[in-house]
Amino acid sequence: MSAGVETLSRKQAVPSPTAQWPRITVVTAVYNGEEYLEATMRSVLDQEYPNLEYIVVDDGSTDGTAEIIRKHEREVSCWFRQANQGLYAALNAGFARSTGEIMGWLNASDLLQVNGLFTVGSVFAGLREVEWITGRPTKISATGMTVDVLPVPRWSRGRFLAGANKYIQQESTFWRRSLWERAGGRLSTEFRAEGDFELSSSNMERYNRNCDEIAAHEVESLDGGRRAALKAFRWISEAVKPVPKVRGLWYRLAIRSLYGMRGPDWSPVIEYGEGGWRLQR
């Protein structure tokens, strides 16, 4: 089960002092990230989460990245350098050394919200049936100021394969190790461009094209009428792309409606109330 999480304060999120906090592994893979790496690492370490495993992988940086990591090497659980192989290969190397029950990664230009790990830990401790969560996407300026907080995302596999819910904000997403192992225990390194540390306008088209290719391959693995329906929907989406007005109308009437359409595949939102965390469908 997946779920979206409302942003809450530490006072709301923290269970009783005697509760056992689950071990959370956070991996930061970095390549030439000296501009923001210090702030990224501090946003993790300053949480003071009592059962944190923080692993930093320097993927062959040629700037001052290594010096920044060494500055904090007594605070991190593990860090190491390797030849530049791309983000996903670096993350695989970091997760291969991890032991946490809960897993997630933070890129070297991202920040965790204050006390965010306490929220994550208490959700997974309180709701054993939840296997992964994603939080509210938050936009942060170059100076570290929160400038926008978007609605809680609703995610489903079917809508993703149809073309909606395409992007999951990785820095807000955490999952159980058991789910990671069932999914193969590693990230695919086939599409290295999709793991660029900084996506630019020049490769966004390729990024979207490869994401569509991955989803289309998954659709082919389905059986029966569901596969036929999804293929037809995706065919229409592809067919209208060359016609701007038709493409815009199709997006507004079809694709966008998938985001808010209630149904049995709509993931619940986790809310905090009397008695602790609860699933709100």
Backbone bond lengths (Angstrom), bond angles and torsions (degrees), N, CA, C in turn:
res aa  C-N    CA-C-N  psi(-1)  N-CA   C-N-CA  omega(-1)  CA-C   N-CA-C  phi
1 M - - - 1.455 - - 1.515 109.91 -
2 S 1.304 116.70 138.45 1.456 121.94 175.10 1.513 108.67 -112.59
3 A 1.330 116.22 162.38 1.454 119.19 179.90 1.506 111.07 -159.39
4 G 1.336 115.83 152.32 1.450 121.50 171.93 1.508 109.35 -93.50
5 V 1.315 117.15 149.40 1.456 121.33 -175.12 1.519 110.49 -119.75
6 E 1.332 116.61 128.80 1.445 120.76 172.18 1.527 109.35 -69.43
7 T 1.346 117.35 142.80 1.458 121.58 177.26 1.523 109.07 -72.25
8 L 1.339 117.00 125.03 1.450 121.33 -176.29 1.517 110.70 -131.85
9 S 1.298 115.95 160.78 1.454 120.35 179.02 1.522 110.36 -78.20
10 R 1.327 115.51 162.48 1.462 119.13 178.99 1.530 110.71 -63.25
11 K 1.303 118.14 -35.42 1.456 121.26 -179.21 1.518 110.64 -59.04
12 Q 1.342 116.95 -39.58 1.450 120.72 178.24 1.520 111.85 -72.44
13 A 1.339 115.61 -38.16 1.453 119.61 -168.03 1.520 113.99 -81.85
14 V 1.326 118.86 -28.53 1.456 121.63 -170.99 1.526 110.79 -77.23
15 P 1.356 118.34 123.33 1.457 120.55 175.51 1.521 111.08 -77.04
16 S 1.312 117.28 -166.67 1.459 120.97 -175.58 1.523 110.11 -62.32
17 P 1.351 117.15 150.91 1.469 120.99 -177.39 1.515 113.42 -58.26
18 T 1.350 117.44 -22.75 1.458 120.06 -177.25 1.523 112.29 -86.19
19 A 1.332 117.52 -6.82 1.464 120.18 -179.03 1.519 110.45 -65.98
20 Q 1.333 115.75 147.77 1.455 121.43 178.56 1.514 109.16 -90.30
21 W 1.329 116.76 116.25 1.451 119.79 179.13 1.526 109.88 -74.49
22 P 1.339 118.89 130.56 1.467 120.07 177.20 1.523 110.67 -66.20
23 R 1.309 116.37 150.30 1.471 120.76 178.55 1.529 108.98 -74.89
24 I 1.337 116.05 124.70 1.456 122.37 -179.89 1.521 109.09 -110.40
25 T 1.321 116.11 126.24 1.463 121.87 172.88 1.517 109.07 -98.39
26 V 1.325 116.84 126.07 1.458 122.60 171.21 1.520 107.46 -118.89
27 V 1.341 116.78 127.43 1.458 122.13 177.65 1.525 108.85 -112.07
28 T 1.329 115.91 131.74 1.458 121.64 171.01 1.521 108.19 -115.40
29 A 1.331 116.18 117.11 1.464 121.69 174.51 1.522 107.43 -102.69
30 V 1.320 117.10 130.77 1.464 120.00 -171.38 1.523 110.91 -136.65
31 Y 1.333 115.09 138.70 1.459 122.00 173.01 1.524 107.75 -133.33
32 N 1.333 116.56 115.24 1.469 122.35 -179.10 1.535 111.33 47.95
33 G 1.329 114.58 55.94 1.460 119.50 -175.53 1.510 114.57 -111.62
34 E 1.339 117.48 29.66 1.458 119.90 -172.92 1.524 113.49 -61.50
35 E 1.341 118.37 -23.62 1.462 119.48 -175.09 1.522 112.62 -66.36
36 Y 1.339 117.31 -39.89 1.466 120.20 -174.93 1.519 114.08 -120.07
37 L 1.332 118.59 -5.44 1.465 120.99 -172.58 1.518 112.55 -59.59
38 E 1.331 117.14 -40.99 1.475 120.27 -179.65 1.528 110.97 -56.59
39 A 1.331 117.03 -47.14 1.459 121.09 -179.72 1.522 111.13 -65.95
40 T 1.335 116.58 -38.64 1.462 120.14 178.49 1.515 111.18 -61.28
41 M 1.329 117.04 -48.76 1.455 120.71 -178.36 1.520 111.67 -64.98
42 R 1.315 116.68 -40.06 1.459 119.78 179.48 1.527 111.29 -65.10
43 S 1.345 116.68 -34.50 1.465 118.95 179.89 1.523 111.39 -65.83
44 V 1.329 117.08 -24.43 1.462 121.35 176.19 1.527 110.65 -86.13
45 L 1.319 116.95 -50.49 1.457 121.23 -174.09 1.522 112.62 -69.15
46 D 1.328 116.86 -35.66 1.465 120.16 -178.35 1.522 113.13 -72.08
47 Q 1.334 117.28 -8.00 1.467 120.13 175.42 1.521 110.51 -63.06
48 E 1.344 115.87 -32.41 1.464 122.35 -175.62 1.523 111.36 56.64
49 Y 1.320 115.43 36.53 1.468 120.10 175.87 1.524 108.07 -66.63
50 P 1.324 119.00 130.99 1.460 121.14 -168.59 1.521 115.78 -73.53
51 N 1.326 119.16 -12.40 1.461 120.50 -178.13 1.528 109.23 -135.34
52 L 1.331 115.07 58.05 1.462 122.37 -175.92 1.522 111.36 -102.32
53 E 1.328 115.83 136.53 1.458 122.49 168.55 1.525 106.38 -117.19
54 Y 1.341 116.38 110.68 1.462 120.80 -176.75 1.520 108.90 -112.97
55 I 1.334 116.42 117.45 1.458 123.25 -177.15 1.522 108.68 -116.59
56 V 1.336 116.62 129.53 1.463 121.96 179.76 1.523 108.78 -118.26
57 V 1.335 116.45 129.39 1.460 122.43 -179.60 1.523 108.83 -117.21
58 D 1.334 116.28 119.03 1.461 121.87 175.39 1.523 107.78 -91.07
59 D 1.327 116.16 110.14 1.464 121.31 -173.64 1.529 111.24 -88.96
60 G 1.354 115.71 56.69 1.460 121.13 174.68 1.512 114.67 77.49
61 S 1.331 118.08 34.50 1.464 121.33 -178.42 1.528 111.64 -62.75
62 T 1.338 115.08 149.36 1.465 120.76 178.19 1.522 111.49 -116.66
63 D 1.339 118.11 6.38 1.455 121.64 178.42 1.530 108.96 -105.39
64 G 1.314 118.24 -148.58 1.459 121.60 -177.17 1.513 114.31 -90.14
65 T 1.328 118.11 18.34 1.467 121.85 -177.77 1.528 112.33 -57.67
66 A 1.324 117.35 -47.39 1.472 120.69 -176.49 1.523 111.43 -60.87
67 E 1.336 117.47 -37.95 1.457 121.13 -179.82 1.524 110.95 -65.24
68 I 1.320 116.65 -37.78 1.471 120.43 178.00 1.519 110.11 -65.84
69 I 1.318 117.55 -42.66 1.461 120.37 179.34 1.520 110.67 -64.12
70 R 1.330 116.69 -43.74 1.473 120.03 -179.75 1.527 111.30 -60.53
71 K 1.303 116.59 -31.62 1.457 121.26 178.58 1.533 111.32 -59.70
72 H 1.327 115.99 -29.16 1.470 120.72 -176.53 1.525 112.60 -116.40
73 E 1.346 117.61 16.58 1.460 119.04 -171.76 1.526 113.30 -65.26
74 R 1.320 118.76 -22.52 1.465 120.22 177.48 1.520 112.11 -77.08
75 E 1.321 116.23 -16.15 1.469 120.12 -178.93 1.524 112.52 -95.33
76 V 1.349 117.85 -24.81 1.459 120.22 -179.36 1.520 109.81 -87.01
77 S 1.327 115.90 157.99 1.469 120.70 180.00 1.511 111.28 -75.76
78 C 1.343 116.15 -34.94 1.453 120.69 -175.99 1.516 108.54 -164.93
79 W 1.343 116.93 143.38 1.458 119.93 169.14 1.515 108.78 -149.08
80 F 1.330 116.47 150.59 1.456 120.43 179.37 1.524 109.18 -157.92
81 R 1.338 114.40 161.91 1.466 122.28 178.33 1.520 109.20 -108.53
82 Q 1.331 115.81 148.91 1.452 121.16 173.13 1.516 109.14 -145.91
83 A 1.339 116.71 163.84 1.459 120.28 176.23 1.522 109.35 -63.19
84 N 1.319 116.15 146.08 1.454 121.29 -177.14 1.532 111.55 -59.14
85 Q 1.345 114.99 118.15 1.460 121.30 -179.25 1.522 112.37 -129.71
86 G 1.314 117.35 -2.97 1.459 120.01 -178.33 1.519 111.65 104.61
87 L 1.336 114.37 160.46 1.465 120.96 -174.13 1.519 112.90 -58.20
88 Y 1.326 117.69 -49.56 1.455 119.23 -173.19 1.521 112.51 -67.65
89 A 1.323 117.18 -35.76 1.459 119.94 175.75 1.525 110.53 -64.93
90 A 1.334 116.62 -39.10 1.465 120.45 178.57 1.527 111.02 -66.87
91 L 1.323 116.65 -40.58 1.462 119.82 177.45 1.521 111.15 -64.76
92 N 1.332 117.21 -41.66 1.459 120.04 177.11 1.525 111.09 -58.85
93 A 1.328 116.78 -41.05 1.461 120.69 179.42 1.526 110.93 -64.46
94 G 1.343 116.12 -39.15 1.453 119.58 178.51 1.518 112.45 -69.00
95 F 1.324 116.74 -46.84 1.466 119.84 -178.97 1.524 111.82 -67.13
96 A 1.330 117.95 -27.22 1.461 121.23 178.07 1.527 111.30 -63.14
97 R 1.329 116.97 -24.36 1.472 121.36 179.77 1.522 112.22 -98.19
98 S 1.316 117.53 3.82 1.467 120.67 -171.91 1.524 112.03 -89.48
99 T 1.335 115.11 160.91 1.466 121.54 179.89 1.517 112.74 -132.08
100 G 1.335 118.90 -1.16 1.453 121.40 -172.85 1.515 113.55 -67.61
101 E 1.325 115.54 147.76 1.467 122.27 174.67 1.526 110.34 -72.20
102 I 1.344 115.95 -33.49 1.458 122.79 178.25 1.522 107.81 -113.47
103 M 1.342 116.66 140.51 1.464 120.68 -172.98 1.523 111.23 -131.03
104 G 1.331 115.21 151.02 1.450 121.07 174.99 1.515 108.64 -171.95
105 W 1.347 116.69 167.03 1.463 118.72 176.54 1.513 110.59 -134.48
106 L 1.323 114.44 154.91 1.455 122.71 -178.98 1.516 108.09 -131.74
107 N 1.325 116.79 118.21 1.460 120.17 178.40 1.519 110.87 -68.90
108 A 1.322 115.84 165.12 1.461 121.05 -172.41 1.522 113.90 -79.85
109 S 1.312 117.64 15.21 1.469 120.75 171.78 1.521 110.04 -132.67
110 D 1.344 116.70 17.29 1.458 122.70 -179.77 1.525 110.61 -110.58
111 L 1.327 115.36 161.43 1.454 121.13 178.53 1.521 109.97 -132.14
112 L 1.327 116.95 142.28 1.452 121.24 169.24 1.523 109.09 -83.69
113 Q 1.337 116.05 142.79 1.453 119.71 173.03 1.528 109.15 -67.38
114 V 1.323 116.49 151.31 1.468 121.76 179.23 1.529 109.61 -54.91
115 N 1.332 116.07 129.21 1.462 123.61 178.88 1.532 113.22 65.80
116 G 1.326 117.15 16.14 1.452 119.67 -179.38 1.513 113.69 -60.60
117 L 1.339 117.87 -36.93 1.461 120.05 -178.88 1.523 112.03 -68.39
118 F 1.324 117.34 -28.27 1.463 119.65 175.44 1.525 110.38 -67.35
119 T 1.324 116.60 -38.32 1.453 119.98 176.12 1.519 110.07 -63.49
120 V 1.330 116.56 -48.03 1.464 121.16 -179.99 1.526 110.75 -59.18
121 G 1.330 116.82 -49.16 1.456 120.45 -177.67 1.508 113.14 -61.97
122 S 1.328 116.93 -40.81 1.461 119.44 -177.50 1.521 112.05 -73.27
123 V 1.348 117.75 -31.79 1.472 120.31 176.05 1.522 110.05 -63.50
124 F 1.331 116.85 -50.37 1.459 119.60 -178.04 1.527 112.27 -67.48
125 A 1.328 117.36 -31.03 1.456 120.26 177.67 1.523 111.14 -71.92
126 G 1.329 116.56 -34.55 1.455 120.73 -175.42 1.513 115.23 -88.37
127 L 1.338 117.03 -23.06 1.473 121.02 -176.86 1.525 108.73 -126.28
128 R 1.311 115.78 87.98 1.460 120.38 -174.55 1.525 112.50 -67.76
129 E 1.338 118.19 -22.13 1.456 119.89 -178.51 1.528 113.06 -79.00
130 V 1.334 117.49 -14.24 1.462 121.49 -179.88 1.522 109.48 -81.30
131 E 1.342 116.38 127.24 1.460 120.85 -177.13 1.514 113.20 -101.92
132 W 1.356 118.08 -27.66 1.458 119.69 173.77 1.513 109.78 -153.77
133 I 1.307 115.59 151.74 1.455 121.79 -179.28 1.529 109.32 -133.28
134 T 1.310 115.40 154.09 1.461 120.64 171.07 1.519 107.83 -135.90
135 G 1.307 116.96 139.10 1.453 121.55 -174.40 1.514 113.15 -94.38
136 R 1.300 116.69 -175.71 1.450 122.28 179.17 1.531 109.22 -71.94
137 P 1.343 117.51 124.83 1.471 119.08 177.33 1.525 110.80 -61.23
138 T 1.326 115.69 128.42 1.463 121.58 -178.14 1.519 109.17 -124.31
139 K 1.313 115.84 130.67 1.459 120.37 178.06 1.519 109.67 -97.41
140 I 1.330 115.76 131.85 1.465 122.06 -176.83 1.526 108.13 -123.86
141 S 1.321 116.70 134.60 1.458 121.58 -178.49 1.525 110.46 -74.50
142 A 1.338 115.92 171.54 1.462 121.19 179.98 1.522 111.92 -62.60
143 T 1.323 117.32 -21.00 1.466 121.08 179.34 1.528 112.21 -93.33
144 G 1.350 116.87 5.13 1.454 120.16 177.04 1.513 114.53 88.80
145 M 1.324 118.25 11.63 1.455 121.60 -178.05 1.525 110.63 -93.06
146 T 1.332 117.81 132.57 1.454 121.35 175.74 1.520 109.18 -70.92
147 V 1.333 116.49 122.73 1.466 120.54 -175.59 1.516 112.77 -115.31
148 D 1.333 118.23 -12.41 1.462 119.61 178.77 1.521 109.09 -163.59
149 V 1.322 116.32 139.58 1.461 123.09 175.06 1.518 107.10 -126.53
150 L 1.315 116.62 117.70 1.457 122.13 -174.97 1.530 110.86 -90.36
151 P 1.340 117.91 164.80 1.479 120.63 -179.50 1.516 112.36 -61.82
152 V 1.332 115.47 160.86 1.463 120.67 175.75 1.520 108.64 -62.92
153 P 1.333 118.55 124.96 1.468 120.35 -178.82 1.520 111.73 -74.65
154 R 1.314 115.74 142.93 1.460 121.38 171.62 1.525 107.06 -107.70
155 W 1.311 117.02 131.51 1.464 120.38 -172.95 1.513 109.42 -127.52
156 S 1.333 116.42 142.48 1.453 120.96 169.65 1.516 108.67 -149.17
157 R 1.304 116.24 151.07 1.462 120.97 -177.08 1.521 110.91 -65.10
158 G 1.342 116.85 -42.91 1.443 120.29 -178.78 1.513 113.04 -61.73
159 R 1.312 117.16 -43.09 1.464 121.00 -179.85 1.530 110.73 -69.13
160 F 1.315 115.74 -35.07 1.461 119.56 175.72 1.530 110.56 -61.81
161 L 1.316 116.87 -45.16 1.454 120.45 -179.31 1.524 112.19 -68.83
162 A 1.334 116.62 -24.15 1.467 120.22 177.28 1.523 112.12 -79.25
163 G 1.341 116.68 -18.53 1.458 119.93 178.36 1.500 115.03 123.18
164 A 1.338 117.83 -6.06 1.464 121.47 176.00 1.527 109.00 -98.98
165 N 1.328 117.00 173.17 1.465 121.38 -179.54 1.530 111.17 52.01
166 K 1.341 116.33 36.54 1.457 120.29 -173.35 1.524 112.38 -68.19
167 Y 1.327 116.98 -34.72 1.462 119.45 -172.87 1.527 110.59 -111.21
168 I 1.309 116.23 127.97 1.457 123.01 173.87 1.517 107.13 -112.11
169 Q 1.323 116.86 121.41 1.465 120.17 -176.34 1.519 109.28 -67.75
170 Q 1.333 115.61 105.57 1.456 120.82 -171.15 1.517 113.16 -61.51
171 E 1.333 118.14 -37.01 1.461 119.21 -175.83 1.515 113.22 -70.65
172 S 1.347 117.06 -13.55 1.463 121.58 177.48 1.522 112.25 -102.72
173 T 1.313 117.91 6.67 1.462 121.71 -172.10 1.527 111.30 -111.38
174 F 1.335 114.70 133.06 1.466 121.83 177.93 1.523 108.33 -136.03
175 W 1.330 116.71 152.24 1.459 120.64 -175.90 1.512 110.20 -147.28
176 R 1.337 115.57 162.48 1.456 120.60 177.67 1.532 110.34 -79.81
177 R 1.321 116.18 149.87 1.458 120.54 178.69 1.524 110.94 -61.41
178 S 1.316 117.82 -34.24 1.462 120.26 179.95 1.527 110.68 -60.70
179 L 1.334 118.32 -36.48 1.459 121.76 177.31 1.530 110.37 -69.82
180 W 1.305 116.54 -42.13 1.467 122.25 176.71 1.529 111.00 -56.55
181 E 1.320 116.75 -44.95 1.460 120.78 -178.40 1.526 111.18 -69.30
182 R 1.335 117.60 -38.23 1.469 119.94 177.30 1.521 111.67 -65.43
183 A 1.330 117.25 -28.22 1.459 121.81 -179.58 1.523 112.47 -85.93
184 G 1.333 117.27 2.93 1.458 120.44 176.63 1.507 114.76 112.91
185 G 1.328 117.91 -11.44 1.461 121.18 174.22 1.511 115.19 71.98
186 R 1.329 118.38 20.33 1.457 120.59 177.30 1.520 109.22 -163.10
187 L 1.341 114.96 160.21 1.458 122.05 175.46 1.522 109.38 -94.84
188 S 1.314 117.29 141.49 1.453 120.58 178.19 1.526 109.79 -67.61
189 T 1.309 115.91 136.34 1.464 121.44 176.68 1.531 111.67 -105.65
190 E 1.330 116.12 11.23 1.465 120.41 -176.76 1.521 112.18 -64.18
191 F 1.347 116.28 -40.75 1.450 120.36 -177.01 1.522 109.34 -105.82
192 R 1.311 116.68 78.56 1.455 120.68 -174.48 1.527 112.31 -62.72
193 A 1.349 118.24 -32.50 1.463 120.67 -178.16 1.521 111.27 -60.96
194 E 1.345 116.87 -30.09 1.462 119.86 -179.16 1.524 111.28 -75.06
195 G 1.320 116.86 -6.75 1.450 120.38 177.28 1.512 112.82 -107.30
196 D 1.335 117.59 13.87 1.459 119.13 178.55 1.520 110.21 -56.86
197 F 1.326 116.36 141.11 1.459 120.09 -179.92 1.526 110.77 -66.82
198 E 1.299 118.21 -30.56 1.458 122.09 177.78 1.517 108.52 -134.30
199 L 1.337 116.89 107.35 1.453 119.80 176.80 1.521 109.11 -75.07
200 S 1.302 116.36 134.26 1.462 120.53 178.15 1.518 110.05 -115.26
201 S 1.328 116.24 167.32 1.453 120.44 -178.10 1.521 111.14 -61.61
202 S 1.325 117.30 -25.67 1.463 120.51 -177.32 1.512 112.72 -70.32
203 N 1.347 118.74 -26.43 1.459 118.45 -179.70 1.527 113.50 -115.59
204 M 1.334 118.70 7.71 1.451 120.55 177.73 1.528 111.57 -64.41
205 E 1.349 116.62 -36.40 1.465 119.15 178.38 1.524 110.37 -63.20
206 R 1.330 116.53 -43.95 1.463 120.31 177.82 1.520 110.73 -65.53
207 Y 1.316 116.17 -38.50 1.463 120.95 178.04 1.520 110.69 -58.17
208 N 1.341 116.60 -50.33 1.461 120.75 -179.47 1.531 111.10 -64.81
209 R 1.322 116.76 -38.49 1.465 120.37 -179.57 1.530 110.75 -63.57
210 N 1.318 116.58 -42.65 1.459 119.29 179.69 1.524 112.10 -70.91
211 C 1.341 116.75 -34.77 1.468 119.49 175.25 1.529 110.48 -61.85
212 D 1.332 116.17 -42.15 1.469 120.55 177.72 1.528 110.57 -63.51
213 E 1.323 116.75 -37.71 1.466 120.61 179.03 1.521 111.41 -63.88
214 I 1.332 115.98 -41.18 1.467 120.57 178.88 1.524 110.49 -64.00
215 A 1.349 117.00 -44.64 1.465 121.04 179.82 1.531 110.95 -64.96
216 A 1.337 116.80 -41.69 1.462 120.81 -179.62 1.533 110.81 -62.27
217 H 1.326 116.77 -38.20 1.466 120.95 177.60 1.523 110.10 -63.43
218 E 1.328 117.22 -38.89 1.460 121.07 179.05 1.529 110.81 -67.83
219 V 1.331 117.17 -38.63 1.462 120.78 178.04 1.527 110.29 -58.89
220 E 1.321 117.65 -40.10 1.455 121.50 -178.97 1.528 112.64 -62.90
221 S 1.337 116.70 -20.77 1.460 120.01 -179.17 1.521 112.64 -83.26
222 L 1.343 117.52 -8.16 1.459 121.88 -179.26 1.527 110.43 -79.34
223 D 1.327 115.10 165.09 1.457 120.23 -179.36 1.525 110.93 -111.85
224 G 1.329 115.65 153.77 1.448 122.79 166.77 1.507 116.92 63.81
225 G 1.358 113.83 -146.19 1.451 121.58 -172.88 1.513 114.09 -64.56
226 R 1.315 117.38 -30.04 1.458 119.51 -179.15 1.522 110.89 -63.50
227 R 1.326 116.00 -41.88 1.457 119.85 178.02 1.522 110.71 -62.95
228 A 1.341 117.19 -43.60 1.462 121.37 -179.33 1.526 111.08 -62.72
229 A 1.345 116.74 -42.76 1.467 120.33 -178.89 1.516 111.31 -65.35
230 L 1.332 116.80 -43.41 1.455 120.23 -179.26 1.531 111.34 -68.04
231 K 1.324 116.90 -38.63 1.463 119.91 178.15 1.521 110.83 -64.12
232 A 1.344 117.09 -39.57 1.460 120.28 178.93 1.526 110.75 -65.65
233 F 1.327 116.38 -42.60 1.458 120.70 179.51 1.521 110.60 -62.74
234 R 1.325 116.26 -44.86 1.452 120.22 -179.39 1.533 111.15 -68.50
235 W 1.330 117.10 -32.88 1.461 120.54 177.68 1.521 110.68 -62.95
236 I 1.331 116.29 -43.11 1.464 120.14 178.30 1.528 110.19 -63.24
237 S 1.322 116.99 -43.71 1.466 121.15 179.63 1.525 110.80 -58.65
238 E 1.316 116.50 -39.80 1.461 120.68 -179.79 1.526 110.67 -73.43
239 A 1.341 116.98 -38.12 1.461 121.48 -176.51 1.527 112.74 -66.45
240 V 1.343 117.56 -32.05 1.469 120.05 -176.60 1.527 112.75 -87.43
241 K 1.317 118.26 -6.54 1.461 120.63 -176.97 1.527 113.79 -56.80
242 P 1.355 119.69 -40.46 1.468 118.68 -177.82 1.530 114.32 -72.19
243 V 1.337 118.31 -9.07 1.468 121.58 -176.37 1.527 108.63 -111.92
244 P 1.335 119.44 98.04 1.470 121.96 -171.25 1.525 114.48 -52.80
245 K 1.341 118.84 -47.35 1.467 120.50 -176.79 1.528 111.17 -66.11
246 V 1.320 116.08 -43.94 1.471 119.76 178.90 1.526 110.35 -66.63
247 R 1.345 116.32 -40.52 1.460 120.87 178.76 1.517 110.79 -60.12
248 G 1.343 116.68 -44.50 1.463 120.20 179.13 1.516 112.36 -63.54
249 L 1.338 116.99 -41.27 1.465 120.92 179.06 1.519 110.83 -65.41
250 W 1.340 116.67 -43.41 1.465 121.09 178.84 1.524 110.56 -62.16
251 Y 1.319 116.36 -40.71 1.466 119.18 -179.70 1.531 110.51 -64.01
252 R 1.345 116.44 -44.84 1.472 119.88 -177.25 1.527 112.18 -67.69
253 L 1.338 116.90 -40.17 1.459 120.25 -174.34 1.525 113.52 -87.01
254 A 1.313 117.46 -30.80 1.463 119.97 -173.77 1.525 113.18 -110.12
255 I 1.329 116.13 -62.71 1.468 118.85 -174.87 1.518 111.58 -62.79
256 R 1.333 117.05 -50.35 1.463 119.20 -176.42 1.523 111.87 -63.13
257 S 1.345 117.08 -33.70 1.467 119.44 -178.68 1.519 111.91 -65.21
258 L 1.345 116.93 -26.07 1.457 119.54 179.40 1.524 112.29 -63.97
259 Y 1.334 116.90 -28.70 1.461 120.48 -177.99 1.528 112.35 -66.65
260 G 1.334 116.72 -33.26 1.459 119.25 -174.54 1.508 114.83 -111.84
261 M 1.323 118.17 5.88 1.455 122.08 -177.04 1.521 110.41 -80.72
262 R 1.319 116.37 117.38 1.454 119.91 179.71 1.522 110.47 -69.47
263 G 1.320 116.12 148.92 1.450 120.84 179.22 1.513 110.23 -178.65
264 P 1.334 116.64 171.22 1.470 119.85 -177.58 1.523 113.57 -63.78
265 D 1.341 116.96 -18.36 1.461 119.76 -179.37 1.520 112.53 -93.21
266 W 1.329 117.26 5.06 1.456 121.34 -177.36 1.522 108.85 -81.09
267 S 1.318 117.31 122.16 1.461 120.47 -176.37 1.532 110.65 -69.80
268 P 1.329 117.74 148.35 1.458 120.76 -179.65 1.518 112.35 -76.79
269 V 1.332 115.61 163.97 1.455 122.50 171.68 1.520 107.36 -103.22
270 I 1.321 115.92 138.62 1.455 120.89 177.91 1.522 108.61 -92.91
271 E 1.315 115.82 126.01 1.462 121.34 179.73 1.520 109.65 -124.75
272 Y 1.330 115.40 154.13 1.458 120.52 179.32 1.526 108.89 -105.42
273 G 1.316 116.20 131.45 1.456 121.04 178.67 1.508 110.55 -150.33
274 E 1.310 116.09 -161.89 1.461 120.20 178.64 1.523 109.39 -61.15
275 G 1.297 115.84 126.96 1.458 120.53 -179.94 1.512 114.02 93.77
276 G 1.358 117.65 -5.52 1.449 119.47 175.78 1.519 113.31 115.43
277 W 1.319 116.34 -153.95 1.463 122.17 -177.77 1.518 110.93 -76.67
278 R 1.338 116.56 145.35 1.467 121.17 176.16 1.519 108.82 -144.23
279 L 1.333 115.31 154.43 1.459 122.18 177.67 1.512 109.83 -90.61
280 Q 1.322 116.28 126.78 1.461 122.29 179.68 1.528 108.46 -113.33
281 R 1.323 118.12 112.79 1.468 121.13 -177.88 1.521 110.32 -93.74
